[in-house]
Amino acid sequence: MELAVVHTLRKPESAHKAREICGLIERYGYPYKCLSMEDVVNGAQISCDILIVLGGDGTILTAIHNLAEPETPVYAISYGRGGYLAEGRPENAIESVEKILTGEYYIERYIRLEVKLNDAKIGDAINEAYISNVMPGKIIEYTVSMDGNKLFTLVGDGIIVSTPLGSTAYNLSNHGPAVDDLLDCFIINPVLSLTNISPIVLSTNKKISISIPKSESSILIDGYLRRISRDAFIEISKSYIHTAFVRLSGVNWFVQRLRKRLSWKG
């Protein structure tokens, strides 16, 4: 079993803890590599059997998107503002990693959404895809269809299409529903629409398309992967790729994330 430990240079305390974790892994005799997020962004792909990432949700999502094998199990230790995707905390990091090294863990898998732009795949969303005008502050007109059948045409700031895992992220901030991770669905959530419409929850057996014929639009996946297009035709469906997280506790992950969101003081 080879492990990779990823931290961010923007938080020196995470780099210090990463060195402690690597020392522990070395004492157990497992091969490992220690990378900064800056290394990863500059092209160092992460190849390992288990990834340990220290950072906030942005760091966690970026690290997962840079895995050589996308379903590599990930254990996240929170060094961010919210840390909603992280089970571990800095104060119990060493104890938690020791449990992983001794096999005291299990794996939970979460659906992703495949996102295509004009028939070309651009990525698999872990949390969400956000479609908006390329110019901040400008509205777009877009049409949403399900299995080729038009649902509605709206004018507004944009639209979020979220996984259940991502339902407690941007979707929840935009007054969308928090959705249990066990449901096989996605959430369509218009952002500041001129027409009053509530978010819609659909089965992932459906295929969603969003057409934006009159504007130059931006598609942002997990706040990380961005594409810009004029006359965009976006297709969203359930991906064959899942996200795998290492779990140590028996606490329901949806409940834990929701508690964090509702108790966050900023």
N, C-alpha and C positions, 0 to 999 in steps of 0.2 A: 504493500500500500504506500503510494507516494502522496504527500500532502503539499499544498501550496498555501502560503500565508501572504495575504495582500493587505497593505495599509496605505495611508495617504500621508505624504510629506507635509500637507497643510495642517495636520494635527500631530505634532511631535510626540505627544503622549501615546498615540496609537503605534508609532514606530518603535517606541520603547517596549510596549507590551508585545509587539510582534517579535522582537528579539527574544523576550522571555519565552514566548510560545515555541519559537524555533529551537531554543536551548532544551526545552522539555521534549520536543519531538526527537531531537538528536540523542538524548539520554535513553529514549525508548528504542532507538536503533532504526527508525524509519527514515527513508530518504525524503528530502523536502527541498523546497525553493522558497525564498523570501523575495517578494516583489513590492515595489511601490505602485500606487495607482498611476503615477506619472509614467512609470515604465510601461504599464499596460496601455495607456492612451497613446504612447509613442510607438506602439506596435508589438509589444511583447505579449504574445498569445499565452494564455494560461492552460497548461497541460498537466493534469494531476488526477488522482482518484478521489480526493476530497479537498475542497477549497475552504479555507478559513479566511474570512474577510473582516477587517476591522474598519468601521466607518459608518457614515449615515446611509440613508436609503439610496441616495444618488451614487455613492461609491459602490454599494452592494449591487445595484442594477447594472452599472457599467462593468463591474467585474464579471457578472454572470453573462453579459452579452459578449464578453471576450474569452469565454471558455472554448478550448479546442473541441471538447465534447460537451454540447449544450446541456445535457442532462446530468452532468457531474454534480453530486450532492454538495450543498453549500451550508456551512455553519457561519452565521453572521453575529458579530459582537458589536454592539452599538457604540459609536463614537460621534453620533450626529445629534441634531436637534430633536428629532422624533424617534428614529430607530424602529419604525413599525415593522420592518422586515427582519429585525434582529431578535433572536431569542436570548443571546448572551449579553452580559454586562461586563464592563472592565473589571469590577471587583470579584467576579467569579470566573474570569476567563481561563485561568490556569486549571482550576478544578474541572471546568467544562471540557477543555481540550483533553485532559487526562481521561475523562470518560470516553471520549471518541477513540483515543488510542487503545483503550482496553475493550472496545466493542460494545459499550453500554449506550447504544443509541438506536434510533430507527429513522426511516426515511418517509417523508410525506411529499407527494407529487401534486402539482397544481397545473391547470390548463393554461396554455398561451393562445393568443390570437394571431393567425397569419394575416399579414397586411400586404396587399398588392396595390401598386400604382400603375395604371395603364397597362395591365397584364403582366407586370414584372414584380416579383416578390421583393420587398424592401426590408422585411424583418418580422420577428415574432414578438408580440407585445406580452410582457410579463404582467405589468400593471394596466397600461392603457395606451391607446392611440388618440392623439388630440389633433383635430383638423381645424385650421383657422386661416384667416387672411394672412398673407406673407407680411403685410404692413401692420404692426401693432396699432390697435385702436380702430381699425377699419373693419366693417362688417363684411360678411359673405352671404350669398344666397346658395343654398345647397338642397339637393333632393335625396332623400333616403328611401331605398327600396329593399324589400325582403323577398328573396327567391325570385327576383325579377318583377315583383309587384310593388308599385309605388305606395309608400306609407304616407309621406308628407314632404312638402317643400317649405323651408323656413328661411328667414333672414335673421342673422344674429352674429355674435362674436365667434361662434364655432360650435364644435360638437365633440364630446368625449365618448369613446367606445371602450368599455372597461371589462376586465376579467373579474371574477369574484374576489381573487386575491387583491386586485387593485381597487375594489369597490370602496375600501376604507381610505383611499388616497385622494387624488384630485376629484374623483367622482363624488365622494362624500362632502368635500369642501364646496362643491357646486350643488349641494342639496339633493344629491342622489341617494339611493338606498344602500345601506350596508348589507351585503349579500353573503350568506354562508358559503364557505369555500367548497363544500361538498356538492353544491348545485352546479350542474353542467350548463352554464348560461353566460350571456354577456349583457351588459347594461349600456343602453344608448341614452346619452344625457346631453341635450342641447345646452349651450352656454349663452346666457343672456339673450334669449330669442325675443324678437318683437311680438311673436305670438306666444301666448301662455300655454305651454305644453309640459307635462310631467315626464320624467325619465321612463323608459320602457325596458323591461327585462324580457329577453328572448332566449329560446333554446339554441345551443350551439349546433343543432341540426340544421339551422337556417343559415343562409348566406346573405350578408348585408352588403349593399353597395351604396356609395355616396358619390354623387356627381356634382361637380362645381364648374359649370360651363362658362362663367362670365368673369372669373377672378383668377389672379395668381395666388395659389394657396400653399400653405405649409402643413406638412404631415410630420408630427413629432411623436416618436415611439419611446415611451418610458423616460421622457425628458432627455434622451440621449441621441437617438437616431433621427435625423431630420432630412426631409426631402421637400423640394419646392417644385411646383408644377403649375402650368396654365392649362385650363380645360381638363382638370383632373377627373379621373374615374377610379375610385378607390373601392377595393373589394376586401371584405373582412370575414374570415371564417375560422373555425377551430383548427389550430395547428396540430400537427402530429408530434411536435416537440412539447415536452412538459418541463416545468421548473421543479427541481428536487431540493428540498431543504432537510438538513440533519436536525432531528429533534431529540432532546434529552428529557424533557418533562412530559407529563401526560396532560398538561393544560391545553384545552382547545385553542388552536391558534387564532381562529376568528374572534373568539371571546377576548383573548389577550390583546389583539390589535385594536379592537373596538374600545376596550378599557383604556388603552393608552391614548386613543384619540379623544375620548370623552373627558379624560383627566388632565390633558395637556394644558399648561398654563402659559406657554409661550416663552 
